[in-house]
């Protein structure tokens, strides 16, 4: 009788462990799915912000070359256009910075390298964005580091308006 009870006890314990393993496996799948969904939602919001900034450029088409084709010198703009250019550069830089932060903190977005490449491209093409990053290295530490690593002559030369103290340390 004790052998039968022991056998039943072992069988119940085995079934319980198998059931727990099955539950853990399902929980793992559910967590992975939720992480993927969170990553997709994060990317969607990031692109919404980016599209918002780009949409504002449609209202100011004369400023578009400053962000994508190297454009004319800001001196060619009147004071109101220069203020809009600086504001759009700050907005673009904010979105780039948020994107770098989100990709670092949410690896499930799975596109950190692509976003970094986009940031590098924007820094290459846009003098106003470089100037914004150089002027506020504390506000944009990740972009400042990218700029410092990829374009040290820009940061160190002061060509973007950076002060010598800005070039040596982003803090």
DABEL-V797484 format. One record per helix or strand of 3 or more residues. SS is the DSSP state (@ for helix, = for strand). FROM is the first residue (numbers start at 1). TO is the last residue. If there is no record, write none. Layout:
{{SS;FROM;TO} {SS;FROM;TO}}
This chain:
{{@;2;59} {@;61;63} {@;65;68} {@;74;76} {@;79;105} {@;107;109} {@;112;125} {@;127;135} {@;141;150} {@;152;157} {@;164;168}}
